[in-house]
Each structure stands twice: as C-alpha cells, then as structure tokens.
C-alpha cells in the first residue's frame, strides 16, 4: 500500500506537472487553482453537463484514471485496454479502423469515435445507450466483441494488484477499493480530455486569422451544417438520420427507445479533430473526409426518418466541398493530441 506521505508526494508532483503544462500557450484552457479543483472549462465553452461536485478532478485521481485507461488488465485476457481503440494521435479515436476490434481480433459493429470534451456530453455511444460518463466504461468492458470481462472480475484483479490499492488510497483516501471509485477515476481522466485549442478556437479568441478558403468554408458550414454541428462543441448532442440508408441493418437510437421513428438515427458526433478520426459514420463506411462530405452532396438515401434539415437543404457544389474540408481541418487541435498529460504512463 502507498503510505499517506508517498500519496501526498505523488499528488504534489502531479499537480506541479499540471501547472507546468497549463502554463504553455497551447494549453491555455487549463487554469488549475488548487490540487482538488484542477478542471476548469475553456472560457469560450458553455457550462459543463457533468456534475463535478460529486467527483472533482484531483491530480492523483486523474493519474489513476489515466493508468486504468491504458491498462489491458480491464479486459478478460489482459490484451485490450481502453486506449487500444482510443489512441491519442487520432484524437482518441481508432484511426484507420472502420469498427472496433477486441480480444482475439473480434470485430465490433460500430466505429470507435474520438474521446474529447466528454464533460459536455449528455449521452454516450452512437445510440445514446449510456446516459452518464461514470458508467460509460462498462459498455466496452462487458461487450464480448471488445474487452469481454465482468466488472466483478475487474475489481478482483485490481484489489489483488501490487500497485492499484495504494493508488486508489492516494486518490480517494482510506477505504475499500470499490467499483464507484474505479469509475470515478476513469471519469476524472476522461473529463480532462478537453480539446479547445485548434486554429478555429484561436480565431474565435481573436488570436489568429484563418486562410481565405477556410473562411469561405466557415460560411458554407454555418449555412449547411451548423443546424446539427453547432458551435463551439460542433454537436447539438441530438440523434439524427443523416441519409445513410433507406433500410437499416443497425437500428441506432431505435434499439434503445424501441420507437420506429428513431430507427436509423445516430448521435451527432462532434466535428472537432475530424480530420484525424477517419473513417467516418457509425459504421466507418467513408474512408476519408472528402468522401464523407461528398455524401451530403450526392449520396443521400431518403427514408421516413431522414432528418428534415436534409430534405430541403440547398445544394452543395464541388467547390463547396473543397472549402468545407479546408475549414474542418482548422478544427484539428495539435496541442491536444500531443499533450503529455494524456500519454501512456507505462
């Protein structure tokens, strides 16, 4: 077990790391004031949806969550970690893979989306089947095509581990290593995955100009895309049918609500870092960004549930698509994908 003196030393060193990284210009959103209140939202972002009063981010809690995120001990055969499908260099998506891959190479049915700005999210998974960040990890842990493990066995492994009991005590104080503390730690790490320093963010703050083509793309975006991908999170958190299919192999939101009107509707993803997160859509069918954008120009499949915004949308030209892509590339946050705070601690 890690003694209290060692725990305080760990917390102090991690807090100093937060402060040092926070002082860098490309991490201006982080303004930690004290070790028990590290999280601070970017000034140009709305109020978070997550209630931090229940689980404030602390340095040792964050570090424990980061270790758990990268540790394959969470899977049945210790071969797959959360980071296996959510890699930092791809904005914590599974860059290049259409669908997630779990233990033994098992293929899932949906694309692994990027993980960032989760403190503002009201639901998780493409169908919104998880409604709270703290229980979000249970879906991949228990899914047979991903980690194929039970929460009870995960907890047993962590309690018997030579290091984890001490890390939990440093993060949460004396007491049992509970599943709530486990989920709290993962939530602390995930809540700190804030992406808010793209060229577009600096443009909004008056710190940087965008190229002319990107400005043209921004105008096109606001007239064609912002109804679903609203500023500044670039999602309205709704579920919509974006004209992917007329018949649905995956019912999407309808699987959760059992409403026919929700069949074929999926969560609107954030477009932040979208240039890094190919392939696209819930099943990863579009291999690159230009193909995904071309879908909205020539590839819509009409169905009863297709979103009303698409029915009478003004047509996009080939030039519009090019300029839209230039703008979307301004949403790449290089400081986020290179932030040492998020890297594998092992």
C-alpha positions in Angstrom: 0.0 0.0 0.0 1.2 3.6 -0.7 1.5 5.4 2.6 0.0 8.8 3.2 3.4 10.6 2.8 4.0 8.9 -0.5 0.5 9.6 -1.6 0.9 13.3 -0.8 4.2 13.3 -2.7 2.5 11.8 -5.7 -0.3 14.3 -5.6 2.2 17.2 -5.3 4.4 16.1 -8.2 1.4 15.5 -10.5 -0.1 18.9 -9.5 3.1 20.6 -10.4 3.0 18.8 -13.8 -0.5 20.1 -14.4 0.7 23.6 -13.6 3.7 23.4 -15.8 1.8 22.1 -18.8 -1.1 24.5 -18.1 1.3 27.5 -18.5 2.1 26.6 -22.0 0.4 28.8 -24.6 -1.1 25.8 -26.4 -2.9 24.7 -23.2 -4.4 27.9 -22.2 -7.7 26.3 -21.2 -6.1 24.7 -18.2 -6.1 27.1 -15.2 -5.7 24.9 -12.2 -6.0 26.8 -8.9 -5.5 24.0 -6.4 -5.0 20.3 -6.3 -8.6 19.4 -5.6 -10.0 21.7 -8.3 -7.9 21.1 -11.4 -10.7 21.1 -14.1 -11.5 24.5 -15.5 -13.6 24.8 -18.7 -12.3 26.9 -21.6 -13.6 30.5 -21.4 -15.4 30.3 -24.7 -17.1 27.0 -23.9 -20.6 26.6 -22.3 -21.2 25.2 -18.8 -20.4 21.5 -18.5 -23.1 18.9 -18.3 -21.1 16.7 -15.9 -21.6 17.5 -12.2 -18.1 17.9 -10.8 -19.3 18.4 -7.2 -19.7 14.6 -7.0 -16.3 13.8 -8.4 -13.9 16.7 -8.6 -10.7 16.1 -10.6 -7.6 15.7 -8.4 -4.1 15.0 -9.5 -3.9 11.5 -8.1 -7.4 10.7 -9.2 -6.6 11.8 -12.8 -3.3 9.9 -12.8 -5.1 6.7 -11.5 -7.7 7.1 -14.3 -5.0 7.6 -16.9 -3.3 4.4 -15.8 -6.5 2.5 -15.9 -7.4 3.8 -19.3 -4.1 2.4 -20.7 -4.0 -0.8 -18.7 -5.2 -4.0 -20.5 -6.0 -5.6 -17.1 -9.5 -4.4 -17.7 -10.0 -7.0 -20.5 -10.6 -10.7 -19.9 -7.3 -11.8 -21.3 -5.3 -8.6 -20.5 -4.8 -7.9 -24.2 -7.0 -4.9 -24.8 -7.1 -1.5 -23.0 -9.4 1.5 -23.5 -6.5 3.0 -25.4 -6.4 0.1 -27.8 -9.4 1.6 -29.6 -8.9 5.2 -28.5 -5.5 6.5 -29.5 -4.3 9.9 -28.6 -2.7 10.6 -32.0 -6.1 10.2 -33.6 -7.9 12.4 -31.0 -8.6 9.2 -29.0 -10.4 7.5 -31.9 -9.4 4.2 -33.5 -7.8 5.8 -36.5 -8.0 3.8 -39.7 -10.3 1.1 -38.5 -13.9 1.1 -39.6 -15.1 -0.7 -36.4 -13.7 -1.5 -33.0 -11.6 -4.6 -32.5 -11.5 -6.5 -29.2 -9.8 -9.5 -27.7 -8.7 -12.2 -30.1 -9.3 -9.8 -33.0 -13.1 -9.9 -32.6 -14.7 -7.2 -34.7 -17.4 -5.0 -33.4 -20.2 -3.4 -35.4 -19.6 0.3 -34.9 -16.8 2.8 -35.3 -14.8 3.9 -32.2 -15.4 7.7 -32.0 -12.9 10.2 -30.7 -13.0 11.0 -26.9 -12.8 14.6 -26.0 -15.0 17.3 -24.4 -16.9 14.5 -22.7 -17.8 16.7 -19.7 -20.3 18.4 -22.0 -21.9 15.3 -23.3 -25.4 14.1 -22.2 -25.1 10.6 -23.6 -22.6 8.2 -24.9 -22.3 5.5 -27.7 -23.7 6.0 -31.2 -27.2 5.2 -30.0 -27.0 7.0 -26.6 -27.5 3.8 -24.8 -25.3 5.1 -21.9 -26.5 8.3 -20.2 -23.7 9.0 -17.8 -19.9 9.3 -18.2 -19.3 7.3 -15.0 -20.9 4.2 -16.4 -19.6 4.7 -19.9 -16.6 2.3 -19.4 -18.9 -0.6 -18.5 -20.1 -0.9 -22.1 -16.7 -1.8 -23.7 -15.6 -3.7 -20.6 -18.6 -6.1 -20.7 -19.0 -6.2 -24.5 -18.0 -9.7 -25.8 -16.5 -8.2 -29.0 -14.4 -5.7 -27.0 -13.0 -6.5 -23.5 -15.3 -9.4 -22.7 -14.9 -9.0 -19.0 -17.2 -8.5 -16.0 -17.0 -5.6 -13.5 -16.7 -8.0 -10.6 -13.6 -9.7 -12.1 -12.0 -6.4 -13.0 -12.4 -5.3 -9.3 -11.0 -8.6 -8.1 -7.9 -8.1 -10.3 -7.4 -4.5 -9.1 -7.7 -5.5 -5.4 -5.1 -8.2 -5.8 -2.7 -6.0 -7.8 0.6 -4.9 -6.1 0.2 -1.2 -7.1 -3.5 -0.3 -7.6 -4.7 -0.5 -3.9 -2.2 2.1 -3.0 -3.0 4.3 -5.9 -6.7 4.2 -5.0 -5.9 5.2 -1.5 -3.8 8.1 -2.7 -6.7 9.2 -4.9 -9.7 8.7 -2.7 -8.3 8.2 0.8 -8.6 5.1 3.1 -11.4 2.7 2.3 -12.4 -0.2 0.2 -11.4 -0.3 -3.5 -14.9 -0.1 -4.8 -16.4 -0.1 -8.3 -17.6 3.5 -7.7 -14.0 4.7 -7.0 -12.9 2.8 -10.1 -15.5 4.5 -12.3 -14.8 7.9 -10.7 -11.1 7.6 -11.5 -11.8 6.8 -15.2 -14.3 9.7 -15.3 -11.6 12.1 -13.9 -9.2 11.2 -16.7 -11.9 11.4 -19.4 -13.2 14.7 -18.2 -9.7 16.2 -18.6 -9.7 15.2 -22.3 -10.5 18.8 -23.3 -9.9 19.9 -26.9 -10.2 23.6 -27.2 -7.0 25.0 -28.9 -7.5 24.5 -32.6 -6.8 27.3 -35.1 -10.5 27.9 -35.1 -10.5 28.4 -31.3 -7.7 30.9 -31.7 -9.7 32.6 -34.4 -12.7 32.9 -32.1 -10.5 34.4 -29.5 -9.0 37.0 -31.9 -5.6 35.4 -31.7 -5.2 34.0 -35.3 -6.6 34.6 -38.7 -7.9 31.7 -40.9 -7.0 31.2 -44.5 -9.4 32.7 -47.1 -10.6 29.2 -48.2 -11.3 28.3 -44.6 -13.3 31.5 -44.1 -15.3 30.6 -47.2 -15.7 27.1 -45.8 -16.9 28.5 -42.4 -19.6 30.5 -44.2 -20.7 27.3 -46.0 -20.6 25.3 -42.8 -22.8 27.8 -41.0 -25.4 27.8 -43.7 -25.4 24.0 -44.3 -24.0 22.1 -41.3 -24.4 24.1 -38.1 -28.0 23.0 -37.6 -26.6 19.7 -36.2 -23.0 20.6 -35.6 -23.5 23.7 -33.6 -20.7 25.9 -32.3 -18.5 25.6 -30.2 -18.8 21.9 -29.4 -19.7 21.1 -33.0 -22.6 18.9 -32.0 -26.0 19.5 -30.6 -26.0 16.1 -28.9 -29.1 15.0 -30.8 -29.8 11.8 -32.7 -30.5 12.1 -36.4 -30.8 10.1 -39.6 -28.3 11.8 -42.0 -29.4 9.9 -45.1 -27.0 7.0 -44.8 -29.5 4.3 -45.7 -33.1 3.6 -46.7 -33.1 0.3 -44.9 -31.2 -0.2 -41.7 -29.1 -3.1 -40.6 -28.4 -1.1 -37.4 -31.4 0.5 -35.8 -29.3 3.1 -34.0 -31.3 5.1 -31.5 -34.3 2.9 -32.2 -32.5 0.0 -30.5 -32.7 1.9 -27.2 -36.0 3.7 -27.4 -37.9 0.9 -29.4 -39.5 3.7 -31.3 -39.9 3.2 -35.1 -39.3 7.0 -35.5 -35.8 6.6 -34.0 -34.7 3.8 -36.4 -31.6 4.8 -38.3 -30.9 7.7 -36.1 -27.4 8.1 -34.5 -25.8 10.6 -32.2 -24.4 13.6 -34.0 -20.7 13.4 -33.4 -18.5 16.5 -32.7 -16.5 17.6 -35.7 -13.6 18.8 -33.6 -10.4 17.0 -34.8 -12.5 15.4 -37.6 -9.5 15.4 -39.9 -7.9 12.9 -37.6 -10.7 10.5 -37.0 -11.3 8.7 -40.3 -13.0 6.5 -41.3 -16.4 8.2 -40.7 -20.0 7.5 -39.7 -21.3 4.9 -37.2 -20.0 2.0 -39.3 -16.9 3.7 -40.6 -18.0 3.3 -44.2 -16.4 6.5 -45.5 -12.7 6.2 -45.7 -11.7 9.8 -45.9 -13.1 13.3 -45.2 -13.8 14.2 -48.8 -15.9 11.0 -49.3 -17.9 11.8 -46.2 -18.6 15.3 -47.3 -19.5 14.1 -50.8 -22.2 12.0 -49.2 -24.1 15.2 -48.4 -23.8 16.4 -52.0 -24.7 13.3 -54.0 -25.2 10.3 -51.7 -28.3 10.9 -49.6 -30.6 7.9 -49.2 -34.1 9.0 -48.3 -36.1 7.3 -45.6 -39.0 8.1 -43.4 -36.6 9.1 -40.6 -34.2 11.2 -42.6 -33.7 14.5 -40.9 -35.9 17.3 -42.1 -32.8 19.6 -42.4 -31.6 17.5 -45.3 -34.8 17.3 -47.2 -34.7 20.9 -48.5 -31.1 21.7 -47.9 -29.5 24.0 -50.6 -27.3 22.1 -52.9 -23.5 21.9 -52.3 -21.1 22.3 -55.2 -17.8 20.5 -55.6 -16.1 23.8 -54.7 -18.2 24.0 -51.5 -17.0 20.5 -50.5 -13.3 21.5 -51.0 -13.7 24.7 -49.0 -15.7 22.9 -46.3 -12.8 20.4 -45.9 -10.3 23.3 -45.6 -12.4 24.8 -42.8 -12.8 21.4 -41.0 -9.1 21.0 -41.0 -8.9 24.1 -38.9 -10.6 22.2 -36.1 -7.5 20.0 -35.5 -6.1 20.6 -32.0 -2.4 19.6 -32.2 -1.8 20.5 -28.6 -4.5 18.1 -27.6 -3.1 15.1 -29.5 0.4 15.9 -28.2 -0.4 16.8 -24.6 2.0 14.8 -22.4 -0.7 14.6 -19.6 -2.7 12.2 -21.8 0.0 9.9 -22.9 0.5 6.2 -21.9 2.0 6.2 -18.3 3.6 2.8 -18.6 
